[in-house]
Amino acid sequence: MAYKLRRGQVVRSHTGKSYVIKEFLGSGGQGEVFKAHTSGKDYAVKWYYPHSATENQLELIKKLIAIGPPNDKFLWPMELLSDERINGFGYSMKLRDKHYKGIVDLMKRKIEPSFYTLTVSAIQMVDSFEKLHLKGLCYRDISFGNVFINDKLGDILICDNDNVTSERHADKSILGTPRFMAPEIVRGDSLPNVQSDLFSLSVLLFYMFMVHHPLEGKQEASIKCFDLPAMKKLYGTHPVFIFDPINSSNRPVSGMHDNAIVFWDIYPQSFKDAFVKSFTKGLSKYKGGRLIESEWKEHLIALKNSIVKCNCGAENFYDINLMRTGKQKMCWACKKPLNIPARIKIGHDIVILNDHTKIFGHHIDRERTINFRNVIGQVVRNPKQRDLLGLRNHSDTPWSVKLKDGRSVSISKGSTVGLDRAEEIHFGNNAIGFVRA
């Protein structure tokens, strides 16, 4: 293949910075991506094919560079690049680290993150798209190929940001990716906007947690020829959620859709209800039925908080609605009863205190600022009595702890209070945690 840019070639930014091309990384429908070096660091350079190097695309890149990234999760255009010997242009962006894998790898089980890591990734993803939408921008093509996750840490990166536009300036150049487009886009009734982004985001979340598409059940299995009319009906004119509580015509088929069948039963009812709303009311009453990012953050934080480790090692989820009925929660993996450990209630959050569970800033911050490096406290084992757990203060603010015997003690940074002794923990910032065994 003859690449537009060659190894050792120098392209320059509009600020005069020189980028030395090092190697070819990949290509897409709009252009080619290379690794390049400047100012002692490696970056990625995207160079457009002639048919994509339009005046409109040039103006779009200039606007995105001027606006800047919504947060550090976006591989956002940094500098406009050109070469007097080649027609066209490109731009530089941060280089994606090799530890980040595509969500397609998750679907193919090439990576298998824990439930905890998956929820951390999902929270960061939803938070990032919320920040983009708050800037008045529309992504237009939320799908498998645009989000990468670190399956060990849960960190994410969002790529292909050069088609992000203002919601007020929608056009037909990018309608989205099949299977992720909102029904009104599939039908041709609308152009991409924030509301269609919200639908695509819900589809991507369903894929991440159920490893399946929310609209592909019995109706999809009965299709003999999966052509454009069939796809338009399935995803546009007659979409039916596979777990619609009223309409059972599109249930997943055993032997074909086993991922959806197995995973659906693992999650707590409140989390499943969020998907029910997204793919029932959200199919048609999209301005009122689709969950906004702040709602998804609450559901995902609650899901992360509810993880329970079984003795067999499997991660399960504490379902408060099930517990209120008096029914015993069984482990999905070993089928034995789950032992529910101590919990702490902070505001609306109920956090299961497993070994090594962390309390984060978003637990005590009413603004729900997402930063998984802002650890307030962590569950640790008593070094002398390993069966006893405590909560260690990692924050700079001393905690005021009310003990079960009525006394109050101060827990400074690095110190620990036993969970068997604590009744209330005052974290500061008017946040109080009520410990329950």
C-alpha positions in Angstrom: 0.0 0.0 0.0 1.3 3.5 -0.9 0.7 5.7 2.1 0.3 9.5 1.7 3.0 10.0 4.4 6.3 8.2 4.6 8.7 7.3 7.4 11.0 10.2 8.2 8.7 12.7 6.4 8.1 16.0 8.3 4.8 17.7 8.5 4.3 21.0 10.2 1.6 22.4 12.4 0.0 25.9 12.1 2.2 26.9 15.1 5.4 25.9 13.3 6.0 22.7 15.2 7.6 19.8 13.2 6.2 16.3 13.4 8.4 13.5 12.1 6.5 10.5 10.8 7.7 7.2 12.4 5.3 4.4 11.3 1.9 3.6 9.8 -0.7 2.7 12.4 -3.9 2.1 10.4 -6.5 3.5 8.1 -10.3 4.2 7.9 -12.8 5.6 5.6 -11.6 9.2 5.9 -7.8 8.8 6.1 -4.7 7.2 7.5 -3.2 7.4 11.0 0.6 7.4 11.7 2.8 7.6 14.8 4.8 10.8 14.8 7.4 12.4 17.0 7.8 16.0 18.1 9.2 17.9 21.1 10.5 14.7 22.7 7.1 12.8 22.6 5.2 10.5 20.3 1.8 11.5 19.0 -0.7 10.2 16.4 -1.2 12.0 13.1 -4.4 11.5 11.0 -4.0 12.5 7.4 -7.1 12.8 5.2 -7.7 11.2 1.9 -8.4 13.7 -0.9 -12.1 13.0 -0.9 -12.3 13.7 2.8 -10.0 16.8 2.8 -12.9 19.2 2.2 -13.2 22.8 3.2 -16.0 21.9 5.6 -13.8 19.2 7.3 -10.9 21.8 7.5 -13.2 24.3 9.2 -14.6 21.6 11.6 -11.1 20.6 12.7 -10.2 24.3 13.3 -13.3 24.7 15.5 -12.6 21.5 17.5 -9.0 22.6 18.1 -10.2 26.0 19.3 -12.9 24.4 21.6 -10.5 21.9 23.2 -11.4 18.4 24.6 -14.2 18.0 27.1 -11.8 16.1 29.4 -8.7 14.0 29.1 -10.5 10.9 27.9 -10.8 12.2 24.4 -8.1 11.7 21.7 -9.0 15.2 20.5 -7.5 17.1 17.5 -4.6 19.2 18.9 -2.9 20.9 16.0 -3.7 21.3 12.3 -0.9 19.8 10.1 0.1 20.4 6.4 2.9 19.7 4.0 3.6 22.0 1.0 4.5 18.9 -1.1 1.2 17.2 -0.6 -2.4 18.4 -1.1 -4.7 18.2 1.8 -4.2 18.3 5.6 -4.2 16.4 8.8 -4.1 16.9 12.5 -2.2 15.6 15.6 -3.7 14.0 18.7 -2.6 12.0 21.7 -1.4 8.5 21.0 -3.5 5.6 22.3 -1.5 3.5 24.7 -1.3 -0.2 23.8 -3.0 -1.2 27.1 -6.3 0.1 25.7 -8.4 -2.4 23.9 -11.5 -2.0 21.7 -15.0 -2.9 22.9 -15.0 -5.3 20.0 -12.4 -7.3 21.9 -14.8 -7.4 24.8 -17.6 -8.8 22.5 -15.2 -11.5 21.2 -14.0 -12.4 24.8 -10.5 -11.5 23.9 -10.5 -9.4 27.1 -12.6 -10.3 30.1 -12.6 -7.4 32.6 -14.2 -7.9 36.0 -17.6 -6.5 36.7 -15.9 -3.8 38.8 -13.6 -2.8 36.0 -16.5 -2.8 33.5 -18.6 -0.5 35.7 -15.6 1.9 36.2 -15.2 2.1 32.4 -18.9 2.7 31.8 -19.0 5.5 34.5 -16.1 7.2 32.9 -17.6 6.8 29.4 -21.0 8.2 30.4 -19.3 11.1 32.3 -17.1 11.9 29.3 -20.1 12.1 26.8 -22.0 14.2 29.3 -19.1 16.7 29.3 -19.1 16.7 25.5 -22.9 17.4 25.3 -22.6 20.1 27.9 -20.3 21.9 25.5 -23.2 22.0 23.0 -21.6 19.2 20.9 -22.9 16.1 19.3 -20.8 13.0 18.7 -23.0 11.5 16.0 -21.4 8.0 15.9 -21.2 6.4 19.3 -20.4 2.7 18.7 -18.0 -0.2 19.2 -15.1 1.4 17.3 -14.9 4.7 19.1 -14.3 3.7 22.7 -11.3 1.9 24.1 -10.9 0.5 27.6 -8.0 -0.5 29.9 -9.4 -3.9 31.0 -7.2 -3.9 34.1 -7.8 -0.4 35.4 -11.1 0.6 33.8 -9.8 3.8 32.2 -11.2 4.7 28.8 -10.3 6.7 25.7 -12.6 8.0 23.1 -11.3 8.3 19.5 -12.5 9.5 16.1 -13.5 12.9 17.5 -13.0 14.8 14.2 -16.6 14.4 13.2 -18.0 15.9 16.4 -20.2 18.9 15.5 -22.4 21.5 17.2 -25.9 20.1 17.6 -27.1 23.2 15.7 -25.1 22.3 12.6 -26.2 18.7 11.9 -25.6 17.3 8.4 -26.0 14.1 6.5 -22.3 13.3 6.2 -22.2 11.1 9.4 -25.5 9.3 10.4 -23.9 6.8 12.7 -23.1 3.1 12.7 -25.7 0.4 11.8 -27.2 -1.2 15.0 -26.3 1.8 17.0 -28.4 4.4 15.3 -31.6 5.6 17.0 -34.9 4.5 15.3 -35.6 8.0 14.0 -32.2 8.1 12.3 -32.8 4.6 10.8 -36.2 5.7 9.5 -34.7 8.9 8.0 -37.0 11.2 10.2 -34.1 13.1 11.8 -30.4 13.9 11.7 -28.0 13.0 14.5 -28.4 15.1 17.7 -27.8 14.7 21.4 -31.0 12.6 21.8 -29.8 10.1 19.2 -26.4 10.1 20.9 -28.2 9.1 24.1 -29.9 6.2 22.4 -26.5 5.0 20.9 -24.9 5.3 24.3 -27.6 3.1 25.8 -27.0 0.5 23.1 -23.3 0.5 23.8 -23.9 0.1 27.5 -26.2 -2.8 26.8 -23.6 -4.4 24.6 -21.0 -3.9 27.4 -23.0 -5.5 30.2 -25.1 -8.1 28.2 -22.7 -8.8 25.3 -25.7 -8.6 23.0 -27.8 -6.1 21.1 -31.0 -4.9 22.9 -33.3 -5.4 19.8 -32.0 -8.7 18.4 -34.2 -11.5 19.6 -36.8 -13.8 18.1 -37.6 -11.3 15.3 -34.0 -11.1 14.2 -33.7 -14.9 14.4 -36.6 -15.3 12.0 -35.2 -13.1 9.3 -34.1 -15.1 6.2 -32.4 -12.3 4.3 -30.8 -9.7 6.5 -31.0 -6.9 3.9 -31.7 -3.2 4.3 -35.5 -3.5 4.5 -35.1 -6.1 7.2 -32.7 -3.9 9.1 -34.9 -0.9 8.8 -37.8 -2.8 10.2 -35.8 -4.3 13.1 -34.0 -1.2 14.2 -36.3 1.6 12.8 -40.0 1.0 12.1 -40.8 -1.9 14.4 -38.1 -2.1 17.1 -39.0 -4.3 20.2 -36.8 -4.6 23.2 -35.9 -8.2 23.9 -36.9 -7.9 27.5 -39.9 -5.6 27.0 -42.1 -6.4 30.1 -45.3 -6.1 28.1 -44.4 -7.2 24.5 -42.8 -10.7 24.5 -42.7 -11.0 20.7 -38.9 -10.5 20.5 -37.5 -12.5 23.4 -34.0 -13.8 23.1 -33.8 -17.3 21.7 -32.0 -20.0 23.7 -29.0 -21.4 21.8 -28.7 -18.2 19.8 -28.8 -15.3 22.3 -27.5 -17.0 25.4 -25.3 -14.1 26.5 -28.4 -11.9 26.9 -30.3 -14.6 28.7 -27.5 -15.4 31.2 -26.3 -11.8 31.9 -29.7 -10.3 32.3 -30.5 -12.4 35.4 -27.2 -11.4 37.1 -27.9 -7.7 37.5 -30.1 -6.0 40.1 -33.6 -5.0 39.1 -33.0 -1.3 39.3 -30.2 -1.6 36.7 -32.4 -3.7 34.4 -35.2 -1.1 34.8 -32.9 1.5 33.3 -32.5 -0.5 30.1 -36.3 -1.3 30.1 -37.0 2.5 30.0 -34.3 3.2 27.4 -35.6 0.6 25.0 -39.4 0.9 25.5 -40.3 4.6 26.1 -36.9 5.6 24.6 -37.7 4.0 21.3 -40.5 6.5 20.4 -40.9 9.1 23.2 -37.2 9.8 22.9 -37.2 13.3 24.4 -38.6 11.9 27.6 -37.8 8.2 27.6 -34.0 8.2 27.0 -31.8 8.3 30.1 -29.5 11.3 30.2 -26.0 10.8 31.3 -26.5 11.9 34.9 -29.2 9.2 35.3 -26.9 6.6 33.8 -24.1 7.7 36.2 -26.4 7.1 39.2 -27.3 3.7 38.0 -23.8 2.7 37.2 -22.4 4.1 40.5 -25.1 2.1 42.3 -24.1 -1.0 40.3 -20.4 -0.6 41.3 -21.4 0.0 44.9 -23.4 -3.2 45.0 -20.7 -5.7 44.0 -20.5 -8.6 46.4 -17.6 -11.1 46.3 -18.7 -14.7 46.8 -16.5 -17.2 48.6 -16.1 -18.9 45.2 -14.5 -15.7 43.8 -17.3 -14.6 41.6 -18.6 -11.1 41.6 -22.3 -10.7 42.3 -24.6 -7.8 42.9 -26.5 -6.9 46.1 -30.1 -6.2 45.2 -31.8 -4.2 47.9 -35.2 -4.9 46.4 -34.7 -8.6 46.6 -33.4 -8.3 50.2 -36.5 -6.5 51.3 -38.6 -9.5 50.2 -36.6 -11.6 52.6 -35.3 -13.9 49.8 -31.8 -15.3 49.9 -29.5 -14.0 47.2 -27.7 -16.9 45.4 -24.4 -16.7 43.7 -24.9 -16.9 39.9 -21.6 -19.0 39.5 -21.7 -21.6 42.3 -25.4 -21.4 43.1 -24.7 -21.1 46.9 -26.2 -18.5 49.2 -24.2 -15.2 49.3 -22.9 -13.8 52.5 -23.6 -10.1 52.4 -20.7 -8.2 54.1 -20.9 -4.9 56.0 -22.3 -1.9 54.1 -22.1 1.8 54.5 -24.8 4.3 53.5 -23.5 7.7 52.3 -26.3 9.9 51.1 -28.2 7.8 48.6 -25.3 5.4 48.1 -25.2 2.0 49.8 -21.6 0.7 49.3 -20.9 -3.0 50.0 -17.6 -3.2 52.0 -15.7 -6.1 50.5 -12.1 -6.6 51.1 -10.2 -3.6 49.4 -13.5 -1.7 48.5 -12.7 2.0 48.0 -14.7 5.1 48.9 -14.2 7.7 46.2 -14.7 11.4 46.0 -18.0 11.0 44.1 -19.5 9.2 47.2 -19.2 12.4 49.3 -19.3 15.0 46.5 -22.8 16.1 45.6 -21.6 17.2 42.2 -20.6 13.5 41.4 -17.2 14.6 40.1 -15.8 11.4 38.5 -12.1 10.8 39.4 -11.1 7.2 40.3 -7.8 8.4 41.6 -9.5 10.5 44.3 -9.7 7.7 46.9 -11.1 8.9 50.2 -10.9 5.6 52.1 -10.3 1.9 51.6 -11.3 -1.3 53.3 -8.3 -3.1 54.8 -7.8 -6.3 56.9 -6.7 -6.1 60.5 -3.1 -7.4 60.4 -3.5 -9.3 63.7 -7.1 -10.5 63.3 -7.5 -11.2 59.5 -11.2 -11.8 59.8 -11.8 -8.2 61.0 -12.0 -5.4 58.4 -11.4 -1.7 58.9 -11.7 1.5 56.8 -8.5 3.4 56.3 -8.5 7.2 55.7 -6.7 8.2 52.5 -8.0 11.8 52.5 -6.3 14.9 53.9 -9.4 15.5 56.1 -9.6 13.8 59.5 -12.8 11.8 60.0 -14.9 12.1 63.1 -16.2 8.6 63.9 -19.0 7.8 66.3 -18.3 4.3 67.8 -21.0 1.8 68.8 -20.2 2.4 72.5 -21.1 6.0 72.1 -17.6 7.5 72.1 -16.2 9.7 69.3 -12.7 9.4 67.8 -10.8 11.2 65.1 -9.3 9.2 62.3 -6.5 11.1 60.5 -4.9 10.3 57.2 -3.3 6.8 57.2 -5.3 5.7 60.3 -8.0 3.0 60.3 -11.3 2.5 62.2 -12.7 -1.1 62.6 -15.9 -1.6 60.8 -17.1 -3.8 63.7 -16.7 -0.7 66.0 -17.9 2.1 63.8 -21.5 3.4 63.7 -21.2 6.8 61.9 -18.2 8.2 59.9 -18.2 11.9 59.2 -16.1 12.3 56.1 -16.3 16.1 56.0 -18.0 18.0 53.2 -21.3 17.3 55.2 -21.0 13.7 54.2 -21.9 11.1 56.8 -21.6 7.3 56.4 -23.8 5.0 58.4 -22.2 1.6 58.9 -24.3 -1.5 59.0 -23.1 -5.0 59.6 
